[in-house]
Amino acid sequence: MNKSYIAILIVLLASALLGMAIAEDPGYLLIAWRNMSVETSIWVGLAVLIGLWLLFMLVRGLIRLLRVSGRKVNPWSRHNRGRRASSAATRGLLEFAEGHWSQALRLLKRSAPHAEQPLINYLAAARAAHELEDYGESDSLLREAHDTTPKADVAIAVTQAQLQIARGQHEQALATLTRLRKDHPKHLYALKLMSQLYVRLEDWPRLQQMLPELRKHKVLGEAEQQVLEHQVYLALLAQAGQRALQFDPPQPDPINGVWNQVPKAMRHDPTLVEAYCLQLRGMGAQELAEQTLRAELKQHFNDRLVHHYGLVQGKDPAKQLSTAEQWLGEHPHDATLLLALGRLSLRNSLWGKAREYFEASFASKRDIQTCAELVRLLEHMDEHQASEAMLRQGFALMVHDLPALPMPDKR
């Protein structure tokens, strides 16, 4: 049987039962108030109450309908203002992404006061004003962002620091990041920004103090971390070399002080060893430089370090030459080693051996520096013809990269 038929039967049955109840006993209801009174049956009174309730629900529904339609029709309603603000914010962010800074600034500023989340609008507007080089407006928008969303102080401070760094306002950026790190010491991006700022300020001692924390939290990639560590210690060694020259006579203490701070794993890095020994040579500590180079080269052969080993003057020139000749067994045709051996032979007054090493080096690699050493040696050995022949070869090396240009005819 159809469900609708069942429902009709139930309604008819209920109506019949209700009619029988009303006919059997209509009841009596009296409502009196002051000089007024109303008499009726209970069933009529109940029907009036139900009718009033239905009328109330109808009126309330009409009021709601009018309110909803009024929000959609009235252009100044909160609903429409919010919808317009959302639309303007979306268009403003699109303009920002496309690099249309003026349009983005106008749309984002207009929509921010009515947006549900005004922070994004204010931050993007501040960046747009920065791109327009309207720094006063940019800072004003950041203040408005803080006023509307004070709990977003971290995001606002990070944005402000980024903009200050981009403008070259390094001292202001340092103050902003210092305050941010004080309030939020575990904020890793603030730590990264601080490290970038110290690089720009060339504040190497403070940056050195940050290196362990940067590595601990893996703020930078491994390759980037290593580059930064090298940059820091190279700069610190250079600064120490300047301080060492201020002593009378120059003393290696500042240079050694920095070298002792270099992590042990980095003390075998050829670039740092080279920088350390260059600073030692610069202030006259050649014996210490020779010892450092010799110890490193015994463990790791490196052309750059071999080159410097041939330039420093150790305590015992004969031992220094003998040490370098031991490396010749594994690197018999290394031009840099042969050049260094020639120079060490000169320190030991072994002119013939020096010539042999220089000639072997030049045969292995035609280098202008080796050529110059040979020319100088041959000139002092009174072998002027050989010296001039070598000089012509050196000149050919120098003019090799010159552009092809017209020259006067030989006569």
C-alpha positions as CSV (number, residue, x, y, z in Angstrom):
1,M,0.0,0.0,0.0
2,N,1.2,3.5,-0.8
3,K,2.7,5.4,2.1
4,S,0.6,8.5,1.2
5,Y,-2.6,6.5,1.6
6,I,-1.5,5.3,5.0
7,A,-0.8,8.9,6.0
8,I,-4.2,10.1,4.8
9,L,-5.9,7.3,6.8
10,I,-3.9,8.2,9.9
11,V,-4.9,11.9,9.5
12,L,-8.6,10.9,9.0
13,L,-8.6,8.6,12.0
14,A,-7.0,11.3,14.2
15,S,-9.6,13.9,13.0
16,A,-12.4,11.5,13.7
17,L,-11.1,10.8,17.2
18,L,-10.6,14.5,17.8
19,G,-14.2,15.3,16.6
20,M,-15.6,12.6,18.8
21,A,-13.7,14.0,21.8
22,I,-14.9,17.5,21.1
23,A,-18.5,16.3,20.6
24,E,-18.4,14.2,23.8
25,D,-16.9,16.9,26.1
26,P,-16.1,20.4,24.6
27,G,-14.8,21.6,27.9
28,Y,-14.9,25.1,29.3
29,L,-12.3,27.9,29.2
30,L,-12.7,31.3,30.9
31,I,-10.2,34.1,30.6
32,A,-10.9,37.1,32.8
33,W,-8.8,40.3,33.1
34,R,-10.2,43.3,34.9
35,N,-13.7,44.0,33.5
36,M,-13.1,41.8,30.4
37,S,-13.8,38.1,30.1
38,V,-13.7,35.5,27.4
39,E,-15.6,32.3,27.5
40,T,-15.1,29.4,25.1
41,S,-14.4,25.8,24.9
42,I,-11.0,24.3,25.6
43,W,-10.7,23.0,22.0
44,V,-11.4,26.5,20.5
45,G,-8.9,28.0,22.9
46,L,-6.3,25.4,21.9
47,A,-7.0,26.1,18.2
48,V,-6.5,29.9,18.8
49,L,-3.2,29.2,20.6
50,I,-2.0,27.1,17.7
51,G,-3.1,29.7,15.2
52,L,-1.2,32.4,17.1
53,W,1.9,30.3,17.2
54,L,1.7,29.7,13.5
55,L,1.2,33.4,12.9
56,F,4.3,34.2,15.1
57,M,6.4,31.7,13.1
58,L,5.2,33.2,9.8
59,V,6.0,36.8,10.9
60,R,9.5,35.7,12.1
61,G,10.2,34.0,8.8
62,L,9.2,37.1,6.9
63,I,11.5,39.3,9.0
64,R,14.4,37.0,8.4
65,L,13.7,36.9,4.7
66,L,13.6,40.7,4.6
67,R,16.9,41.0,6.5
68,V,18.7,38.5,4.2
69,S,17.4,40.2,1.0
70,G,18.3,43.6,2.5
71,R,21.9,42.4,3.0
72,K,22.1,41.4,-0.7
73,V,20.4,44.4,-2.1
74,N,21.8,47.1,0.2
75,P,25.2,48.1,-1.2
76,W,26.3,49.5,2.2
77,S,25.4,46.4,4.2
78,R,28.2,44.5,6.1
79,H,27.7,41.6,3.8
80,N,28.3,43.6,0.6
81,R,31.2,45.5,2.1
82,G,32.9,42.2,3.0
83,R,32.3,40.8,-0.4
84,R,33.7,43.9,-2.1
85,A,36.7,43.8,0.2
86,S,37.4,40.2,-0.6
87,S,37.2,40.8,-4.3
88,A,39.5,43.8,-4.0
89,A,42.0,41.8,-1.9
90,T,42.0,39.0,-4.5
91,R,42.7,41.4,-7.4
92,G,45.3,43.3,-5.3
93,L,47.2,40.1,-4.6
94,L,47.1,39.2,-8.3
95,E,48.5,42.6,-9.2
96,F,51.2,42.1,-6.5
97,A,52.2,38.8,-8.0
98,E,52.4,40.3,-11.4
99,G,54.6,43.2,-10.2
100,H,52.0,46.0,-10.7
101,W,53.0,47.7,-7.5
102,S,50.8,50.8,-7.7
103,Q,47.6,48.9,-8.5
104,A,48.4,46.3,-5.8
105,L,49.0,49.0,-3.2
106,R,45.7,50.8,-4.0
107,L,43.6,47.7,-3.9
108,L,45.2,46.2,-0.9
109,K,45.0,49.4,1.2
110,R,41.3,49.8,0.2
111,S,40.3,46.3,1.1
112,A,42.4,45.8,4.3
113,P,40.1,47.6,6.8
114,H,37.1,45.4,5.7
115,A,38.9,42.1,5.2
116,E,38.3,39.2,7.5
117,Q,42.1,38.7,7.7
118,P,43.6,42.1,7.2
119,L,47.2,41.1,8.0
120,I,47.9,39.6,4.6
121,N,46.6,42.7,2.9
122,Y,48.7,45.0,5.0
123,L,51.9,43.0,4.7
124,A,51.5,42.7,0.9
125,A,50.7,46.4,0.7
126,A,53.8,47.3,2.7
127,R,55.9,45.3,0.3
128,A,54.3,47.0,-2.7
129,A,55.0,50.4,-1.2
130,H,58.6,49.3,-0.6
131,E,58.9,48.3,-4.3
132,L,57.7,51.8,-5.1
133,E,60.4,53.2,-2.8
134,D,57.7,54.8,-0.7
135,Y,59.4,53.7,2.6
136,G,57.4,55.9,4.8
137,E,54.1,54.5,3.5
138,S,55.6,51.0,3.9
139,D,56.4,51.5,7.5
140,S,53.0,53.1,8.2
141,L,51.3,50.0,6.7
142,L,53.3,47.7,8.9
143,R,52.2,49.7,12.0
144,E,48.6,49.4,10.9
145,A,49.2,45.6,10.5
146,H,50.4,45.5,14.1
147,D,47.4,47.6,15.3
148,T,44.9,45.3,13.6
149,T,46.6,42.0,14.4
150,P,49.0,42.5,17.4
151,K,49.4,38.7,17.9
152,A,51.2,38.6,14.5
153,D,54.2,40.5,15.8
154,V,56.6,37.8,14.5
155,A,55.4,37.9,10.9
156,I,55.4,41.7,11.0
157,A,58.9,41.9,12.5
158,V,60.2,39.4,9.9
159,T,58.7,41.4,7.0
160,Q,60.1,44.7,8.5
161,A,63.6,43.2,8.8
162,Q,63.5,41.9,5.3
163,L,62.5,45.3,3.9
164,Q,65.1,47.1,6.0
165,I,67.9,44.8,4.8
166,A,66.7,45.3,1.2
167,R,66.9,49.1,1.7
168,G,70.4,49.0,3.2
169,Q,69.0,50.1,6.6
170,H,71.3,47.6,8.3
171,E,71.4,49.2,11.8
172,Q,67.6,49.3,11.9
173,A,67.3,45.8,10.7
174,L,69.8,44.7,13.4
175,A,67.7,46.3,16.0
176,T,64.5,44.7,14.7
177,L,66.1,41.2,14.5
178,T,67.7,41.6,17.9
179,R,64.3,42.4,19.5
180,L,62.7,39.5,17.6
181,R,65.3,37.0,18.7
182,K,65.1,38.2,22.3
183,D,61.3,37.6,22.3
184,H,61.4,34.4,20.2
185,P,64.9,32.8,20.5
186,K,63.8,29.7,18.7
187,H,62.6,31.4,15.6
188,L,65.0,29.9,13.0
189,Y,64.2,32.2,10.1
190,A,65.1,35.2,12.3
191,L,68.4,33.4,13.0
192,K,69.0,33.0,9.2
193,L,68.2,36.7,8.6
194,M,70.6,37.7,11.4
195,S,73.4,35.7,9.8
196,Q,72.8,37.3,6.4
197,L,72.8,40.7,8.0
198,Y,76.1,40.0,9.8
199,V,77.6,39.0,6.4
200,R,76.5,42.4,5.0
201,L,77.9,44.2,8.0
202,E,81.1,42.1,7.9
203,D,80.7,41.5,11.6
204,W,82.7,38.3,11.5
205,P,83.2,37.8,15.3
206,R,79.5,37.8,15.9
207,L,78.8,35.6,13.0
208,Q,81.4,33.2,14.3
209,Q,79.5,32.9,17.5
210,M,76.3,32.0,15.5
211,L,78.0,29.2,13.5
212,P,77.4,26.4,16.0
213,E,73.7,27.4,16.4
214,L,73.2,27.6,12.6
215,R,74.7,24.1,12.2
216,K,72.8,22.6,15.2
217,H,69.4,23.7,13.9
218,K,70.3,23.0,10.2
219,V,69.2,26.5,9.3
220,L,71.3,26.3,6.1
221,G,72.0,23.5,3.8
222,E,75.3,21.7,4.3
223,A,77.0,23.2,1.3
224,E,75.8,26.7,2.2
225,Q,76.9,26.2,5.8
226,Q,80.4,25.2,4.7
227,V,80.7,28.2,2.4
228,L,79.7,30.5,5.3
229,E,82.2,28.9,7.7
230,H,85.0,29.3,5.2
231,Q,84.0,32.9,4.6
232,V,84.0,33.7,8.3
233,Y,87.4,32.1,9.1
234,L,89.0,33.6,6.0
235,A,87.8,37.0,7.0
236,L,88.9,36.5,10.7
237,L,92.4,35.5,9.6
238,A,92.7,38.5,7.4
239,Q,91.6,40.8,10.3
240,A,94.0,39.0,12.6
241,G,96.8,39.6,10.0
242,Q,96.1,43.4,10.2
243,R,96.2,43.4,14.0
244,A,99.5,41.4,13.9
245,L,101.2,44.1,11.9
246,Q,100.3,46.7,14.6
247,F,102.8,45.1,17.0
248,D,106.3,46.3,17.0
249,P,107.8,44.0,15.9
250,P,104.9,42.2,14.3
251,Q,103.7,39.2,16.3
252,P,101.7,36.1,15.1
253,D,99.6,35.9,18.3
254,P,96.4,37.3,16.8
255,I,96.7,35.0,13.8
256,N,97.4,31.9,15.9
257,G,94.5,32.9,18.2
258,V,92.1,32.8,15.3
259,W,93.6,29.6,13.9
260,N,93.1,27.8,17.2
261,Q,89.4,28.7,17.1
262,V,89.0,27.0,13.7
263,P,87.3,23.6,14.2
264,K,89.8,20.8,13.9
265,A,87.9,19.3,10.9
266,M,88.5,22.5,9.0
267,R,92.2,22.9,9.8
268,H,93.0,20.5,7.0
269,D,91.1,22.5,4.4
270,P,93.7,23.7,1.8
271,T,92.0,27.2,1.4
272,L,92.2,27.9,5.2
273,V,95.7,26.5,5.5
274,E,96.8,28.7,2.6
275,A,95.1,31.8,4.2
276,Y,96.7,31.1,7.5
277,C,100.2,30.7,6.0
278,L,99.8,33.8,3.9
279,Q,99.1,35.8,7.0
280,L,102.1,34.3,8.7
281,R,104.3,35.1,5.8
282,G,103.0,38.7,5.7
283,M,104.2,39.4,9.2
284,G,107.5,37.5,8.9
285,A,106.7,34.2,10.7
286,Q,108.0,32.2,7.8
287,E,109.3,29.3,9.9
288,L,105.9,28.6,11.4
289,A,104.4,28.9,7.9
290,E,106.9,26.3,6.6
291,Q,106.1,23.9,9.5
292,T,102.4,24.2,8.9
293,L,102.7,23.6,5.2
294,R,105.0,20.7,5.6
295,A,102.7,19.0,8.1
296,E,99.7,19.4,5.9
297,L,101.4,18.4,2.7
298,K,102.6,15.2,4.3
299,Q,99.0,14.2,4.7
300,H,97.3,15.8,1.7
301,F,99.2,16.9,-1.4
302,N,97.9,20.1,-2.9
303,D,99.2,22.3,-5.7
304,R,98.4,25.6,-4.0
305,L,100.1,24.6,-0.8
306,V,103.1,23.2,-2.7
307,H,103.4,26.6,-4.5
308,H,103.5,28.4,-1.1
309,Y,106.0,25.8,0.3
310,G,108.4,26.9,-2.4
311,L,108.0,30.5,-1.4
312,V,108.5,30.3,2.4
313,Q,111.9,30.2,4.0
314,G,112.1,27.5,6.7
315,K,114.6,27.1,9.5
316,D,116.6,24.5,7.6
317,P,116.6,25.1,3.8
318,A,118.4,21.8,3.1
319,K,115.8,19.8,5.0
320,Q,113.1,21.8,3.3
321,L,114.4,20.9,-0.1
322,S,114.9,17.2,0.9
323,T,111.3,17.1,2.2
324,A,109.9,18.5,-1.1
325,E,112.0,16.1,-3.2
326,Q,110.4,13.1,-1.4
327,W,107.1,14.2,-2.9
328,L,108.6,14.0,-6.4
329,G,108.4,10.2,-6.3
330,E,104.6,10.3,-6.4
331,H,104.3,13.5,-8.6
332,P,107.3,13.4,-11.0
333,H,105.8,15.7,-13.6
334,D,103.9,18.1,-11.4
335,A,104.9,21.5,-12.8
336,T,104.0,23.3,-9.5
337,L,106.2,21.0,-7.4
338,L,109.1,21.3,-9.9
339,L,108.9,25.1,-9.7
340,A,108.9,24.9,-5.9
341,L,111.9,22.6,-6.0
342,G,113.8,25.0,-8.3
343,R,113.2,27.9,-5.8
344,L,114.2,25.7,-2.9
345,S,117.4,24.8,-4.8
346,L,118.1,28.5,-5.2
347,R,117.8,28.9,-1.4
348,N,120.5,26.2,-1.1
349,S,122.7,27.8,-3.8
350,L,122.3,24.7,-6.0
351,W,122.2,26.7,-9.3
352,G,122.5,23.7,-11.7
353,K,119.8,21.7,-9.9
354,A,117.6,24.8,-9.8
355,R,118.0,25.2,-13.5
356,E,117.1,21.6,-14.1
357,Y,114.0,21.8,-12.0
358,F,112.8,25.1,-13.7
359,E,113.4,23.6,-17.2
360,A,111.5,20.5,-16.2
361,S,108.6,22.6,-14.8
362,F,108.5,24.7,-18.0
363,A,108.5,21.6,-20.2
364,S,105.6,20.2,-18.2
365,K,103.6,23.5,-18.2
366,R,104.6,26.6,-20.1
367,D,104.0,29.1,-17.3
368,I,105.1,32.7,-17.3
369,Q,106.3,32.6,-13.7
370,T,108.6,29.6,-14.3
371,C,109.9,31.4,-17.4
372,A,110.7,34.4,-15.4
373,E,112.6,32.4,-12.8
374,L,114.6,30.7,-15.6
375,V,115.4,34.0,-17.3
376,R,116.6,35.5,-14.0
377,L,118.7,32.5,-13.2
378,L,120.3,32.2,-16.6
379,E,121.1,36.0,-16.6
380,H,123.0,35.6,-13.3
381,M,124.8,32.6,-14.6
382,D,126.0,34.7,-17.5
383,E,124.2,32.6,-20.1
384,H,122.8,35.6,-21.9
385,Q,122.0,33.8,-25.1
386,A,119.9,31.1,-23.3
387,S,118.3,33.9,-21.2
388,E,117.3,35.8,-24.2
389,A,115.9,32.7,-25.9
390,M,113.8,32.0,-22.8
391,L,112.7,35.6,-22.6
392,R,111.4,35.4,-26.1
393,Q,109.4,32.3,-25.1
394,G,108.0,34.2,-22.2
395,F,107.1,37.1,-24.4
396,A,105.3,34.8,-26.7
397,L,103.2,33.6,-23.8
398,M,102.3,37.1,-22.8
399,V,101.2,38.1,-26.4
400,H,99.4,34.8,-27.0
401,D,96.0,36.2,-26.0
402,L,96.4,39.6,-27.6
403,P,93.9,40.4,-30.4
404,A,95.1,40.2,-34.0
405,L,95.9,43.8,-35.0
406,P,97.9,45.3,-37.9
407,M,101.6,45.7,-37.2
408,P,104.3,47.7,-39.1
409,D,106.2,45.7,-41.7
410,K,109.7,44.5,-40.8
411,R,112.5,46.1,-42.7
